[in-house]
Amino acid sequence: MRNLFLTAAALCALAAPVMAQGPAADQADVIITAPEQRDKQIRDYVRALANVPGRDPMARFDRTTLCPGAVGLSPARNAEIAARMRVVAKAAGIAVSDKADCKPNALVIFASDKEAMVAALEKAHPAYFRDAYGTPIRTPKQAGPATAWHLEGRLDRSGTPVAYNADTGQYELNSPLPPSRISATVRPIFIAAVVVIQLDAAIGLSPVQLADYAAMRTFAQTDPEKVKGLSAPTILTILDAPDDAEVPVTLTKWDLGYLRGLYAAAPMRSAATQRDEIKRGISGDLDKAAGGK
């Protein structure tokens, strides 16, 4: 499936070059002194980003080497954003391709009309709208200045790709491992992710801000709408913040802690268990940042 994806150069014809402008105002991560108040902040933040029901694990890039790419801005800005996404991925513990000409599977596209861009991409490059089994996904329609989606596959407990029977609409499991009450039978993995960002929402934001936002939308299944109103600082708020609002100038400690926790969590455990691991990771990172043990 990954071989169907195109190089960033081949995708550039879909978007006209535009320069992102200067950085937004600085904003430090919020520091909460009351432990119970900070615990609630962490719990609300993780629940908002990782609201996966049932016993299914959360999806992440696994057994697929990450290759970030960006199109729609100037060549220099595109390269800067892709390079920054690589830095974030490595900091989060995600395996990243070391090939300069790798085919992007974590792609950020800047467009004057995101809905028209999604339609054009689907027509020109349908591989970005089919999962690991070749099944078309529903064309995403999301409110706000960005639209993101992920293409998924499935692995069993031994790490073997799970086959899919298109005739029956069911996954076919051939794992030799016995069933477990603790571990999931199969888990979802990302094979690719795309985020399309409105150009007018990107004006005034730095390449670092845009790359960090794209990383949070592609490296994990996150929804900026769900973090509105939360007190935890996050890069996910930058695109639709009021013009006079202060926004993070980079990925916050909360954001990086979330990504690190997601990729360090036991892969076959339920989402609820993984959320607990992520919360502990964020709490530990915040303690270290504050000079704690």
Wavefront OBJ file of the C-alpha trace (Angstrom):
o trace
v 0.000 0.000 0.000
v 2.792 2.450 0.890
v 4.275 2.101 -2.607
v 1.179 3.731 -4.056
v 1.946 7.011 -2.323
v 3.642 9.712 -4.341
v 6.668 11.847 -3.662
v 6.056 15.357 -2.377
v 7.256 16.751 -5.715
v 4.543 14.864 -7.561
v 1.895 16.357 -5.290
v 3.016 19.979 -5.583
v 0.915 20.592 -8.702
v -2.188 20.401 -6.527
v -1.310 23.483 -4.473
v 0.121 26.905 -5.371
v 3.142 28.154 -3.397
v 2.358 30.668 -0.654
v 4.644 31.962 2.073
v 3.659 31.549 5.718
v 4.224 34.745 7.662
v 5.876 35.537 10.963
v 5.522 33.852 14.342
v 2.605 34.295 16.695
v 2.852 35.618 20.233
v 4.636 33.508 22.825
v 2.739 31.608 25.497
v 4.281 29.492 28.203
v 2.790 26.203 29.268
v 0.268 26.639 32.056
v 1.667 25.655 35.447
v -0.816 24.306 37.961
v 0.285 24.272 41.613
v -2.586 22.239 43.098
v -1.948 18.533 42.319
v -5.638 17.671 42.152
v -6.282 20.534 39.732
v -3.422 19.478 37.467
v -4.561 15.848 37.581
v -7.982 16.949 36.369
v -6.380 19.002 33.605
v -4.395 15.983 32.443
v -7.391 13.664 32.681
v -9.619 16.040 30.678
v -6.920 16.666 28.063
v -6.170 12.976 27.475
v -9.843 12.016 27.461
v -10.577 14.703 24.865
v -7.802 13.507 22.543
v -8.102 9.755 23.107
v -11.813 9.114 23.332
v -11.669 5.556 21.960
v -14.567 3.402 23.229
v -14.519 -0.257 24.176
v -11.466 -2.478 24.520
v -9.833 -1.590 21.218
v -6.299 -0.156 21.412
v -5.568 3.260 19.927
v -4.060 3.446 16.462
v -0.556 4.731 15.787
v 2.207 4.372 13.203
v 3.750 0.952 13.746
v 5.597 -1.406 11.393
v 5.504 1.541 8.963
v 8.426 3.953 8.836
v 7.192 7.525 9.007
v 7.889 9.913 6.119
v 6.578 13.461 6.679
v 5.924 15.715 3.690
v 4.441 19.151 3.036
v 3.108 20.889 -0.081
v 1.330 24.136 -0.852
v 3.843 26.667 0.492
v 7.200 27.674 -0.985
v 9.720 24.835 -1.485
v 11.814 26.180 1.394
v 8.834 26.353 3.757
v 7.637 22.900 2.712
v 11.064 21.440 3.469
v 11.246 23.278 6.799
v 7.868 21.940 7.895
v 8.707 18.359 6.884
v 12.057 18.581 8.705
v 10.385 19.881 11.862
v 7.813 17.065 11.742
v 10.712 14.610 11.646
v 12.169 16.206 14.785
v 8.841 15.900 16.594
v 8.412 12.292 15.468
v 11.843 11.291 16.765
v 11.184 13.062 20.077
v 7.925 11.107 20.359
v 9.645 7.777 19.732
v 8.321 7.221 16.216
v 10.520 5.464 13.650
v 11.323 7.922 10.836
v 12.684 7.189 7.369
v 16.228 8.447 6.763
v 15.684 8.587 2.990
v 15.443 12.049 1.455
v 13.204 10.787 -1.358
v 10.818 8.687 0.720
v 7.147 8.737 -0.228
v 5.202 10.852 2.300
v 2.801 8.938 4.491
v 2.290 11.818 6.949
v 1.349 14.580 4.563
v 0.320 18.189 5.241
v -1.240 20.131 2.366
v -1.916 23.873 2.376
v -4.781 24.968 0.136
v -6.952 28.015 -0.462
v -10.055 25.796 -0.321
v -9.642 22.679 1.786
v -12.834 20.993 0.601
v -11.902 21.511 -3.049
v -8.402 20.238 -2.294
v -9.721 17.064 -0.669
v -11.902 16.441 -3.728
v -8.997 17.095 -6.115
v -6.665 14.831 -4.148
v -9.227 12.039 -4.090
v -9.626 12.259 -7.861
v -5.921 12.557 -8.715
v -4.435 10.274 -6.036
v -7.066 7.817 -4.751
v -4.422 5.823 -2.846
v -4.724 8.411 -0.082
v -8.357 7.375 0.388
v -7.955 3.581 0.615
v -6.989 1.576 3.657
v -4.435 -1.236 3.843
v -6.936 -3.611 2.215
v -7.759 -1.335 -0.698
v -11.141 -0.453 0.766
v -12.203 3.166 0.078
v -12.710 5.283 3.180
v -15.506 7.788 3.565
v -14.461 11.203 2.242
v -13.796 13.264 5.358
v -15.848 16.399 6.029
v -14.750 18.356 9.074
v -15.630 21.822 10.301
v -12.916 24.369 10.922
v -9.817 25.377 8.977
v -8.296 21.883 8.667
v -9.379 18.400 7.673
v -7.404 15.301 8.677
v -7.817 11.582 8.099
v -5.909 8.365 8.600
v -5.611 5.154 6.607
v -5.421 2.033 8.745
v -4.457 -1.599 8.732
v -4.656 -4.281 11.422
v -2.047 -6.376 13.233
v -2.609 -9.427 15.404
v -0.877 -10.057 18.726
v 2.167 -11.535 16.998
v 2.555 -8.408 14.852
v 1.342 -10.090 11.672
v -0.940 -8.115 9.309
v -4.521 -9.342 9.552
v -6.204 -10.361 6.298
v -9.556 -8.913 5.279
v -12.246 -10.820 3.382
v -14.048 -8.331 1.167
v -16.807 -10.847 0.428
v -17.789 -11.332 4.058
v -16.667 -7.913 5.302
v -14.721 -9.558 8.124
v -11.098 -9.731 9.244
v -9.558 -13.218 9.167
v -7.312 -13.996 12.101
v -4.733 -16.769 11.793
v -2.627 -16.055 14.862
v -1.232 -19.099 16.701
v -1.449 -17.236 20.018
v -4.329 -18.171 22.349
v -7.009 -15.612 23.266
v -6.219 -13.275 26.161
v -8.438 -11.406 28.605
v -5.727 -8.776 29.037
v -4.536 -8.132 25.485
v -6.613 -7.253 22.450
v -6.815 -9.803 19.638
v -6.009 -7.242 16.937
v -5.026 -3.600 16.914
v -5.287 -0.803 14.369
v -2.187 0.824 12.880
v -1.731 3.848 10.648
v -0.323 3.305 7.183
v -0.787 6.964 6.208
v -2.246 10.240 7.428
v -3.153 13.497 5.666
v -4.099 16.936 6.961
v -5.305 19.714 4.656
v -4.992 23.246 6.088
v -6.682 26.407 4.837
v -4.084 28.951 3.751
v -5.907 31.868 5.324
v -5.737 30.106 8.696
v -1.972 29.658 8.309
v -1.261 33.373 7.824
v 0.785 34.784 10.690
v 1.923 31.377 11.923
v 5.510 30.163 11.769
v 6.673 26.983 10.013
v 7.364 25.463 13.443
v 3.808 26.138 14.608
v 2.327 24.718 11.414
v 4.585 21.647 11.517
v 3.803 20.958 15.164
v 0.066 21.309 14.519
v 0.361 18.940 11.543
v 2.310 16.467 13.681
v -0.455 16.382 16.278
v -3.085 15.830 13.563
v -1.188 13.134 11.638
v 0.809 11.216 14.273
v -2.366 10.670 16.330
v -6.113 10.850 15.794
v -6.822 14.202 17.406
v -9.695 16.653 17.006
v -9.105 20.357 17.817
v -12.830 20.810 18.442
v -12.593 18.516 21.461
v -9.929 20.556 23.245
v -11.784 23.859 23.000
v -12.513 25.168 26.457
v -9.827 23.078 28.142
v -7.220 24.840 30.252
v -4.350 22.594 29.108
v -2.156 24.448 26.580
v -1.989 22.776 23.168
v -0.775 23.607 19.674
v -4.117 22.322 18.382
v -5.723 25.694 19.161
v -3.617 27.818 16.818
v -5.606 27.725 13.564
v -8.913 29.132 14.723
v -7.776 31.251 17.646
v -8.887 34.940 17.589
v -6.413 37.318 15.949
v -5.547 38.960 19.268
v -5.186 35.687 21.192
v -1.879 34.359 22.457
v -1.157 30.890 21.120
v 1.694 28.410 21.687
v 4.738 29.068 19.526
v 5.630 25.400 19.496
v 4.420 21.970 20.558
v 3.611 22.202 24.269
v 4.901 19.833 26.923
v 1.365 18.466 27.101
v 1.319 17.747 23.363
v 4.706 16.074 23.266
v 3.843 14.146 26.415
v 0.684 12.888 24.739
v 2.542 11.697 21.635
v 5.315 10.107 23.671
v 2.776 8.380 25.885
v 0.769 7.112 22.927
v 3.809 5.570 21.246
v 5.226 4.156 24.480
v 1.943 2.598 25.647
v 1.528 -1.187 25.559
v 0.273 -1.730 21.993
v -2.276 -4.493 22.642
v -3.903 -3.045 25.759
v -7.290 -1.353 25.721
v -7.563 2.364 25.007
v -8.541 2.924 28.648
v -5.301 1.313 29.838
v -3.309 3.244 27.247
v -4.928 6.492 28.386
v -3.767 5.786 31.927
v -0.223 5.254 30.646
v -0.379 8.506 28.682
v -1.638 10.425 31.723
v 1.197 9.099 33.859
v 3.691 10.046 31.149
v 2.399 13.608 30.851
v 2.405 14.004 34.628
v 5.987 12.796 34.826
v 7.097 15.118 32.025
v 5.449 18.114 33.706
v 7.106 17.213 37.014
v 10.518 17.115 35.327
v 9.865 20.428 33.556
v 8.934 22.007 36.877
v 12.121 20.728 38.482
v 10.513 17.784 40.283
v 12.058 14.384 40.754
l 1 2 3 4 5 6 7 8 9 10 11 12 13 14 15 16 17 18 19 20 21 22 23 24 25 26 27 28 29 30 31 32 33 34 35 36 37 38 39 40 41 42 43 44 45 46 47 48 49 50 51 52 53 54 55 56 57 58 59 60 61 62 63 64 65 66 67 68 69 70 71 72 73 74 75 76 77 78 79 80 81 82 83 84 85 86 87 88 89 90 91 92 93 94 95 96 97 98 99 100 101 102 103 104 105 106 107 108 109 110 111 112 113 114 115 116 117 118 119 120 121 122 123 124 125 126 127 128 129 130 131 132 133 134 135 136 137 138 139 140 141 142 143 144 145 146 147 148 149 150 151 152 153 154 155 156 157 158 159 160 161 162 163 164 165 166 167 168 169 170 171 172 173 174 175 176 177 178 179 180 181 182 183 184 185 186 187 188 189 190 191 192 193 194 195 196 197 198 199 200 201 202 203 204 205 206 207 208 209 210 211 212 213 214 215 216 217 218 219 220 221 222 223 224 225 226 227 228 229 230 231 232 233 234 235 236 237 238 239 240 241 242 243 244 245 246 247 248 249 250 251 252 253 254 255 256 257 258 259 260 261 262 263 264 265 266 267 268 269 270 271 272 273 274 275 276 277 278 279 280 281 282 283 284 285 286 287 288 289 290 291 292 293
